[in-house]
Amino acid sequence: MMQSWQSATLLLGALLAVVSAGLGASMPGAPVEADVNDPSLRNALQLAVAEHNRKSDGLFLSQVSKVVRAQTQVVAGIMYIFEVEMVHTKCRKDDVKTVCDAHPDPELAKPYTCEFHVWSRPWLNSIQVAKNNCNN
């Protein structure tokens, strides 16, 4: 009796794993793909890009040229996870324009990749860039 119960439990566990994998289910708390048109996601990305521009030592603003990956993860709040391609623009950092064309110099306009993590805890009115890693 005990052995058949254990066998049934193992079989049920294996069956659930196969069904979950087949349905594309993810583990609770794991990152999931996000809609790049979601306003809260776009605000988080804008915050990450603004901090990147503040902390970079270049003369020109950078902006996102392509969102490679956008995910959210439920942590103690929401972690927004981005992989983006960035380009330097022709706008200087002291310029007030919000959208600029890519820099005319091909070397400066060459895209580079950044990974940003933005941690939001709305109940604390807190949002901060937790990771700002670029390969420029």
Backbone as JSON Lines, residues from 0, in Angstrom:
{"i":0,"aa":"M","n":[0.83,-1.19,0.0],"ca":[0.0,0.0,0.0],"c":[0.87,1.25,0.0]}
{"i":1,"aa":"M","n":[1.89,1.31,0.87],"ca":[2.76,2.48,0.97],"c":[3.53,2.68,-0.34]}
{"i":2,"aa":"Q","n":[3.98,1.59,-0.93],"ca":[4.77,1.7,-2.14],"c":[3.9,2.21,-3.3]}
{"i":3,"aa":"S","n":[2.67,1.76,-3.4],"ca":[1.79,2.22,-4.49],"c":[1.44,3.7,-4.29]}
{"i":4,"aa":"W","n":[1.29,4.16,-3.05],"ca":[1.03,5.57,-2.77],"c":[2.21,6.42,-3.21]}
{"i":5,"aa":"Q","n":[3.45,5.99,-2.89],"ca":[4.65,6.71,-3.31],"c":[4.77,6.74,-4.82]}
{"i":6,"aa":"S","n":[4.48,5.63,-5.47],"ca":[4.53,5.57,-6.93],"c":[3.51,6.52,-7.55]}
{"i":7,"aa":"A","n":[2.32,6.52,-6.97],"ca":[1.28,7.41,-7.49],"c":[1.67,8.87,-7.29]}
{"i":8,"aa":"T","n":[2.27,9.2,-6.17],"ca":[2.71,10.57,-5.9],"c":[3.8,10.99,-6.88]}
{"i":9,"aa":"L","n":[4.77,10.12,-7.12],"ca":[5.83,10.43,-8.08],"c":[5.26,10.61,-9.48]}
{"i":10,"aa":"L","n":[4.35,9.73,-9.87],"ca":[3.73,9.82,-11.18],"c":[2.95,11.12,-11.33]}
{"i":11,"aa":"L","n":[2.19,11.48,-10.31],"ca":[1.42,12.71,-10.33],"c":[2.35,13.93,-10.43]}
{"i":12,"aa":"G","n":[3.44,13.92,-9.66],"ca":[4.42,15.02,-9.71],"c":[5.03,15.16,-11.08]}
{"i":13,"aa":"A","n":[5.4,14.04,-11.69],"ca":[5.98,14.07,-13.03],"c":[4.97,14.58,-14.04]}
{"i":14,"aa":"L","n":[3.73,14.13,-13.93],"ca":[2.68,14.57,-14.84],"c":[2.44,16.07,-14.72]}
{"i":15,"aa":"L","n":[2.4,16.6,-13.5],"ca":[2.21,18.04,-13.3],"c":[3.37,18.83,-13.89]}
{"i":16,"aa":"A","n":[4.58,18.33,-13.74],"ca":[5.75,19.01,-14.31],"c":[5.66,19.07,-15.82]}
{"i":17,"aa":"V","n":[5.25,17.98,-16.44],"ca":[5.12,17.94,-17.9],"c":[4.02,18.88,-18.36]}
{"i":18,"aa":"V","n":[2.88,18.87,-17.69],"ca":[1.77,19.74,-18.07],"c":[2.16,21.2,-17.9]}
{"i":19,"aa":"S","n":[2.8,21.54,-16.79],"ca":[3.23,22.93,-16.55],"c":[4.21,23.38,-17.62]}
{"i":20,"aa":"A","n":[5.17,22.55,-17.96],"ca":[6.15,22.89,-18.99],"c":[5.45,23.08,-20.33]}
{"i":21,"aa":"G","n":[4.5,22.23,-20.61],"ca":[3.78,22.32,-21.88],"c":[2.92,23.56,-21.98]}
{"i":22,"aa":"L","n":[2.4,24.03,-20.88],"ca":[1.56,25.21,-20.89],"c":[2.35,26.49,-20.79]}
{"i":23,"aa":"G","n":[3.66,26.41,-20.63],"ca":[4.49,27.6,-20.53],"c":[4.39,28.26,-19.17]}
{"i":24,"aa":"A","n":[3.97,27.54,-18.17],"ca":[3.84,28.1,-16.83],"c":[5.22,28.42,-16.27]}
{"i":25,"aa":"S","n":[5.29,29.44,-15.47],"ca":[6.57,29.79,-14.86],"c":[6.44,29.67,-13.35]}
{"i":26,"aa":"M","n":[7.57,29.62,-12.72],"ca":[7.58,29.52,-11.26],"c":[7.13,30.85,-10.66]}
{"i":27,"aa":"P","n":[6.4,30.8,-9.56],"ca":[6.04,32.06,-8.89],"c":[7.3,32.83,-8.51]}
{"i":28,"aa":"G","n":[7.29,34.12,-8.77],"ca":[8.44,34.96,-8.46],"c":[9.48,35.0,-9.55]}
{"i":29,"aa":"A","n":[9.33,34.19,-10.6],"ca":[10.29,34.2,-11.71],"c":[9.95,35.36,-12.64]}
{"i":30,"aa":"P","n":[10.95,35.92,-13.33],"ca":[10.67,36.98,-14.3],"c":[9.75,36.49,-15.41]}
{"i":31,"aa":"V","n":[8.84,37.37,-15.83],"ca":[7.93,37.06,-16.93],"c":[8.03,38.18,-17.97]}
{"i":32,"aa":"E","n":[7.8,37.83,-19.23],"ca":[7.85,38.82,-20.29],"c":[6.79,39.89,-20.04]}
{"i":33,"aa":"A","n":[7.12,41.13,-20.39],"ca":[6.22,42.25,-20.11],"c":[5.92,43.01,-21.4]}
{"i":34,"aa":"D","n":[4.81,43.71,-21.4],"ca":[4.4,44.52,-22.53],"c":[5.14,45.86,-22.48]}
{"i":35,"aa":"V","n":[5.93,46.14,-23.52],"ca":[6.71,47.38,-23.53],"c":[5.85,48.63,-23.62]}
{"i":36,"aa":"N","n":[4.57,48.46,-23.92],"ca":[3.66,49.6,-23.98],"c":[3.0,49.91,-22.64]}
{"i":37,"aa":"D","n":[3.25,49.08,-21.64],"ca":[2.68,49.31,-20.31],"c":[3.26,50.61,-19.73]}
{"i":38,"aa":"P","n":[2.42,51.54,-19.3],"ca":[2.92,52.83,-18.81],"c":[3.88,52.72,-17.62]}
{"i":39,"aa":"S","n":[3.62,51.83,-16.68],"ca":[4.53,51.72,-15.53],"c":[5.88,51.16,-15.97]}
{"i":40,"aa":"L","n":[5.88,50.27,-16.93],"ca":[7.13,49.73,-17.45],"c":[7.91,50.82,-18.18]}
{"i":41,"aa":"R","n":[7.23,51.62,-18.98],"ca":[7.89,52.71,-19.72],"c":[8.46,53.76,-18.76]}
{"i":42,"aa":"N","n":[7.72,54.05,-17.67],"ca":[8.23,55.0,-16.67],"c":[9.48,54.46,-16.0]}
{"i":43,"aa":"A","n":[9.5,53.17,-15.71],"ca":[10.68,52.56,-15.09],"c":[11.88,52.63,-16.04]}
{"i":44,"aa":"L","n":[11.65,52.37,-17.31],"ca":[12.74,52.45,-18.28],"c":[13.25,53.89,-18.43]}
{"i":45,"aa":"Q","n":[12.33,54.83,-18.43],"ca":[12.71,56.25,-18.53],"c":[13.58,56.65,-17.33]}
{"i":46,"aa":"L","n":[13.23,56.19,-16.15],"ca":[14.03,56.46,-14.95],"c":[15.44,55.87,-15.1]}
{"i":47,"aa":"A","n":[15.52,54.64,-15.59],"ca":[16.83,53.99,-15.75],"c":[17.7,54.73,-16.76]}
{"i":48,"aa":"V","n":[17.11,55.17,-17.87],"ca":[17.87,55.9,-18.9],"c":[18.33,57.25,-18.35]}
{"i":49,"aa":"A","n":[17.47,57.93,-17.59],"ca":[17.85,59.22,-17.01],"c":[19.02,59.05,-16.05]}
{"i":50,"aa":"E","n":[18.98,58.01,-15.22],"ca":[20.1,57.78,-14.3],"c":[21.37,57.41,-15.06]}
{"i":51,"aa":"H","n":[21.22,56.6,-16.1],"ca":[22.38,56.24,-16.93],"c":[23.03,57.5,-17.5]}
{"i":52,"aa":"N","n":[22.21,58.41,-18.01],"ca":[22.75,59.65,-18.58],"c":[23.41,60.52,-17.51]}
{"i":53,"aa":"R","n":[22.83,60.57,-16.31],"ca":[23.44,61.36,-15.22],"c":[24.8,60.8,-14.82]}
{"i":54,"aa":"K","n":[24.91,59.48,-14.77],"ca":[26.13,58.85,-14.27],"c":[27.21,58.65,-15.34]}
{"i":55,"aa":"S","n":[26.85,58.75,-16.6],"ca":[27.86,58.55,-17.65],"c":[28.74,59.79,-17.76]}
{"i":56,"aa":"D","n":[29.97,59.58,-18.2],"ca":[30.89,60.7,-18.29],"c":[30.96,61.3,-19.69]}
{"i":57,"aa":"G","n":[30.1,60.86,-20.6],"ca":[30.09,61.4,-21.96],"c":[29.45,62.78,-22.01]}
{"i":58,"aa":"L","n":[29.67,63.46,-23.13],"ca":[29.1,64.79,-23.33],"c":[27.68,64.75,-23.87]}
{"i":59,"aa":"F","n":[27.32,63.63,-24.5],"ca":[26.05,63.54,-25.21],"c":[25.07,62.61,-24.49]}
{"i":60,"aa":"L","n":[23.78,62.94,-24.62],"ca":[22.74,62.09,-24.07],"c":[22.67,60.78,-24.84]}
{"i":61,"aa":"S","n":[22.29,59.74,-24.16],"ca":[22.02,58.46,-24.8],"c":[20.53,58.19,-24.71]}
{"i":62,"aa":"Q","n":[20.03,57.42,-25.65],"ca":[18.63,57.03,-25.6],"c":[18.47,55.61,-26.12]}
{"i":63,"aa":"V","n":[17.36,55.0,-25.79],"ca":[17.07,53.63,-26.21],"c":[16.77,53.62,-27.7]}
{"i":64,"aa":"S","n":[17.47,52.75,-28.42],"ca":[17.16,52.57,-29.84],"c":[16.33,51.31,-30.05]}
{"i":65,"aa":"K","n":[16.44,50.35,-29.11],"ca":[15.68,49.1,-29.25],"c":[15.55,48.44,-27.88]}
{"i":66,"aa":"V","n":[14.35,47.99,-27.56],"ca":[14.14,47.19,-26.35],"c":[14.3,45.73,-26.77]}
{"i":67,"aa":"V","n":[15.35,45.09,-26.28],"ca":[15.62,43.7,-26.62],"c":[14.76,42.78,-25.77]}
{"i":68,"aa":"R","n":[14.64,43.11,-24.48],"ca":[13.88,42.28,-23.54],"c":[13.32,43.17,-22.44]}
{"i":69,"aa":"A","n":[12.07,42.92,-22.1],"ca":[11.43,43.63,-20.99],"c":[10.68,42.59,-20.17]}
{"i":70,"aa":"Q","n":[10.98,42.55,-18.88],"ca":[10.35,41.58,-17.99],"c":[9.97,42.26,-16.68]}
{"i":71,"aa":"T","n":[9.05,41.63,-15.98],"ca":[8.75,42.04,-14.61],"c":[8.91,40.82,-13.72]}
{"i":72,"aa":"Q","n":[9.25,41.1,-12.48],"ca":[9.4,40.04,-11.49],"c":[8.81,40.54,-10.18]}
{"i":73,"aa":"V","n":[7.95,39.71,-9.59],"ca":[7.38,40.06,-8.3],"c":[8.4,39.72,-7.23]}
{"i":74,"aa":"V","n":[8.85,40.75,-6.55],"ca":[9.76,40.62,-5.4],"c":[9.06,41.35,-4.27]}
{"i":75,"aa":"A","n":[9.75,41.97,-3.38],"ca":[9.09,42.83,-2.39],"c":[8.72,44.11,-3.13]}
{"i":76,"aa":"G","n":[7.79,43.98,-4.04],"ca":[7.42,45.02,-4.98],"c":[7.52,44.42,-6.37]}
{"i":77,"aa":"I","n":[7.86,45.25,-7.35],"ca":[8.04,44.78,-8.72],"c":[9.43,45.18,-9.19]}
{"i":78,"aa":"M","n":[10.14,44.21,-9.75],"ca":[11.43,44.48,-10.39],"c":[11.18,44.5,-11.89]}
{"i":79,"aa":"Y","n":[11.49,45.63,-12.5],"ca":[11.42,45.75,-13.95],"c":[12.82,45.43,-14.48]}
{"i":80,"aa":"I","n":[12.9,44.52,-15.43],"ca":[14.19,44.07,-15.96],"c":[14.22,44.38,-17.45]}
{"i":81,"aa":"F","n":[15.25,45.1,-17.87],"ca":[15.36,45.51,-19.26],"c":[16.71,45.13,-19.83]}
{"i":82,"aa":"E","n":[16.71,44.71,-21.07],"ca":[17.92,44.65,-21.88],"c":[17.61,45.52,-23.08]}
{"i":83,"aa":"V","n":[18.41,46.57,-23.27],"ca":[18.13,47.53,-24.33],"c":[19.4,47.84,-25.11]}
{"i":84,"aa":"E","n":[19.2,48.27,-26.35],"ca":[20.29,48.84,-27.13],"c":[20.16,50.35,-27.0]}
{"i":85,"aa":"M","n":[21.29,50.98,-26.74],"ca":[21.34,52.43,-26.57],"c":[22.21,53.03,-27.66]}
{"i":86,"aa":"V","n":[21.98,54.3,-27.98],"ca":[22.84,55.05,-28.88],"c":[23.09,56.42,-28.28]}
{"i":87,"aa":"H","n":[24.25,56.96,-28.55],"ca":[24.52,58.35,-28.19],"c":[23.8,59.23,-29.2]}
{"i":88,"aa":"T","n":[23.27,60.33,-28.72],"ca":[22.56,61.26,-29.6],"c":[23.46,62.46,-29.89]}
{"i":89,"aa":"K","n":[22.94,63.35,-30.73],"ca":[23.69,64.58,-31.0],"c":[23.36,65.68,-29.99]}
{"i":90,"aa":"C","n":[22.48,65.4,-29.04],"ca":[22.13,66.37,-28.01],"c":[23.13,66.3,-26.85]}
{"i":91,"aa":"R","n":[23.62,67.45,-26.49],"ca":[24.52,67.51,-25.34],"c":[23.71,67.34,-24.06]}
{"i":92,"aa":"K","n":[24.37,66.9,-23.02],"ca":[23.68,66.66,-21.74],"c":[23.01,67.92,-21.19]}
{"i":93,"aa":"D","n":[23.56,69.09,-21.49],"ca":[22.97,70.31,-20.99],"c":[21.83,70.8,-21.87]}
{"i":94,"aa":"D","n":[21.51,70.07,-22.95],"ca":[20.4,70.4,-23.82],"c":[19.1,69.94,-23.17]}
{"i":95,"aa":"V","n":[18.02,70.66,-23.4],"ca":[16.77,70.32,-22.74],"c":[15.84,69.46,-23.61]}
{"i":96,"aa":"K","n":[16.25,69.1,-24.81],"ca":[15.4,68.28,-25.68],"c":[15.21,66.9,-25.07]}
{"i":97,"aa":"T","n":[14.04,66.33,-25.28],"ca":[13.79,64.99,-24.75],"c":[14.03,63.91,-25.78]}
{"i":98,"aa":"V","n":[13.87,64.22,-27.08],"ca":[14.12,63.24,-28.13],"c":[15.11,63.85,-29.11]}
{"i":99,"aa":"C","n":[16.16,63.12,-29.39],"ca":[17.2,63.6,-30.28],"c":[17.53,62.52,-31.3]}
{"i":100,"aa":"D","n":[18.07,62.95,-32.42],"ca":[18.53,61.99,-33.42],"c":[19.84,61.37,-32.96]}
{"i":101,"aa":"A","n":[20.14,60.2,-33.53],"ca":[21.42,59.56,-33.24],"c":[22.55,60.49,-33.67]}
{"i":102,"aa":"H","n":[23.68,60.37,-33.03],"ca":[24.84,61.2,-33.32],"c":[25.28,60.96,-34.76]}
{"i":103,"aa":"P","n":[25.68,62.02,-35.49],"ca":[26.1,61.85,-36.88],"c":[27.44,61.09,-37.02]}
{"i":104,"aa":"D","n":[28.26,61.1,-35.99],"ca":[29.52,60.36,-36.04],"c":[29.21,58.87,-35.88]}
{"i":105,"aa":"P","n":[29.51,58.04,-36.88],"ca":[29.17,56.61,-36.82],"c":[29.75,55.9,-35.58]}
{"i":106,"aa":"E","n":[30.9,56.33,-35.12],"ca":[31.49,55.69,-33.95],"c":[30.68,56.0,-32.68]}
{"i":107,"aa":"L","n":[30.22,57.24,-32.57],"ca":[29.4,57.61,-31.41],"c":[27.97,57.07,-31.52]}
{"i":108,"aa":"A","n":[27.49,56.88,-32.75],"ca":[26.13,56.37,-32.96],"c":[26.07,54.85,-32.88]}
{"i":109,"aa":"K","n":[27.21,54.21,-32.71],"ca":[27.25,52.74,-32.64],"c":[26.47,52.27,-31.41]}
{"i":110,"aa":"P","n":[25.5,51.36,-31.61],"ca":[24.7,50.9,-30.48],"c":[25.52,50.13,-29.44]}
{"i":111,"aa":"Y","n":[25.11,50.25,-28.2],"ca":[25.7,49.47,-27.12],"c":[24.56,48.93,-26.26]}
{"i":112,"aa":"T","n":[24.84,47.86,-25.54],"ca":[23.81,47.17,-24.78],"c":[23.86,47.55,-23.31]}
{"i":113,"aa":"C","n":[22.68,47.7,-22.71],"ca":[22.57,47.96,-21.28],"c":[21.56,47.0,-20.67]}
{"i":114,"aa":"E","n":[21.82,46.65,-19.42],"ca":[20.85,45.9,-18.62],"c":[20.5,46.79,-17.44]}
{"i":115,"aa":"F","n":[19.22,47.06,-17.31],"ca":[18.71,47.88,-16.22],"c":[17.73,47.06,-15.39]}
{"i":116,"aa":"H","n":[17.82,47.2,-14.07],"ca":[16.82,46.65,-13.16],"c":[16.29,47.82,-12.35]}
{"i":117,"aa":"V","n":[14.99,47.98,-12.34],"ca":[14.35,49.07,-11.61],"c":[13.38,48.45,-10.61]}
{"i":118,"aa":"W","n":[13.56,48.78,-9.35],"ca":[12.78,48.2,-8.26],"c":[11.73,49.19,-7.8]}
{"i":119,"aa":"S","n":[10.47,48.81,-7.91],"ca":[9.36,49.68,-7.53],"c":[8.62,49.09,-6.33]}
{"i":120,"aa":"R","n":[8.4,49.94,-5.32],"ca":[7.59,49.59,-4.15],"c":[6.58,50.73,-3.95]}
{"i":121,"aa":"P","n":[5.47,50.66,-4.69],"ca":[4.53,51.79,-4.69],"c":[3.97,52.14,-3.32]}
{"i":122,"aa":"W","n":[3.76,51.17,-2.45],"ca":[3.2,51.45,-1.12],"c":[4.16,52.28,-0.27]}
{"i":123,"aa":"L","n":[5.46,52.3,-0.65],"ca":[6.44,53.14,0.04],"c":[6.76,54.4,-0.78]}
{"i":124,"aa":"N","n":[6.06,54.55,-1.91],"ca":[6.36,55.64,-2.84],"c":[7.84,55.62,-3.22]}
{"i":125,"aa":"S","n":[8.35,54.42,-3.52],"ca":[9.77,54.23,-3.78],"c":[9.98,53.53,-5.12]}
{"i":126,"aa":"I","n":[10.85,54.11,-5.93],"ca":[11.3,53.47,-7.17],"c":[12.77,53.84,-7.34]}
{"i":127,"aa":"Q","n":[13.59,52.83,-7.6],"ca":[15.03,53.09,-7.71],"c":[15.66,52.14,-8.72]}
{"i":128,"aa":"V","n":[16.74,52.6,-9.32],"ca":[17.5,51.77,-10.24],"c":[18.4,50.88,-9.41]}
{"i":129,"aa":"A","n":[18.19,49.57,-9.52],"ca":[18.96,48.6,-8.74],"c":[20.17,48.09,-9.52]}
{"i":130,"aa":"K","n":[20.12,48.19,-10.85],"ca":[21.23,47.74,-11.68],"c":[21.29,48.61,-12.93]}
{"i":131,"aa":"N","n":[22.5,49.06,-13.25],"ca":[22.74,49.89,-14.43],"c":[24.05,49.41,-15.02]}
{"i":132,"aa":"N","n":[23.98,48.42,-15.89],"ca":[25.18,47.79,-16.41],"c":[25.19,47.9,-17.93]}
{"i":133,"aa":"C","n":[26.16,48.66,-18.46],"ca":[26.26,48.89,-19.89],"c":[27.64,48.5,-20.4]}
{"i":134,"aa":"N","n":[27.69,48.13,-21.67],"ca":[28.96,47.74,-22.27],"c":[29.42,48.75,-23.32]}
{"i":135,"aa":"N","n":[29.37,50.01,-22.98],"ca":[29.78,51.02,-23.96],"c":[31.21,51.43,-23.79]}
